[in-house]
């Protein structure tokens, strides 16, 4: 589907220069002289390289049509995460490098949304939040600071985050999967 250069928004997947690109940032710029343009930061879906491009409103680009399917997480091995289709019970495996740090957030039977392009998995969308247990954290010292402060904590899956001083070991917290923050 063709879209104009000024319609490009973050989160879109576009076809440009014989590759698929994920739009990270898009900023509309209107210089004093000359025409307006959209300054876009792109990341290659396959090669993982970045590119900055300018698209004028008269330019057109091809927006990639992605198929969304719901899967349940089954298990992980050394290199892959295994998922099961909720409708036909087919199993697929996706390389951990596609998920990155977020592969540590997967729990058994967690429902995820996988985006496909030409039967190739491009991205895995986790639920917006997960509940995790605090493994280790320092004890808070009362009256330590006048303003709000955070202390380091390690979660049950090995991820290290910053938490408020009232959080203790074995507490369960809600973690935002998009930002990896408390």
ZIJO-V27627 format. One record per pair of residues at least 24 apart in sequence whose C-alpha atoms are under 6 Angstrom apart, sorted by the first residue. I is the first residue (numbers start at 1). J is the second residue. D is the distance in whole Angstrom. If there is no record, write none. Layout:
I:J:D
I:J:D
//
This chain:
1:62:6
1:63:5
2:61:6
2:62:5
2:63:6
3:60:5
3:61:6
4:57:6
4:59:6
4:60:4
5:55:5
5:56:5
5:57:5
5:59:5
5:60:6
6:38:6
6:57:5
13:64:6
14:62:6
14:63:4
14:64:5
15:62:5
20:44:6
20:45:6
21:45:6
66:116:6
66:117:5
67:115:6
67:116:5
68:114:6
68:115:5
69:113:6
69:114:5
70:112:6
70:113:5
71:111:6
71:112:5
72:109:5
72:110:5
72:111:5
73:108:6
73:109:5
73:110:5
74:108:5
74:109:6
128:176:6
128:177:5
129:175:5
129:176:5
129:177:5
130:174:6
130:175:5
131:173:6
131:174:5
132:172:5
132:173:6
133:170:6
133:171:6
133:172:4
134:169:5
134:170:5
134:171:6
135:169:6
136:169:6
140:165:5
//
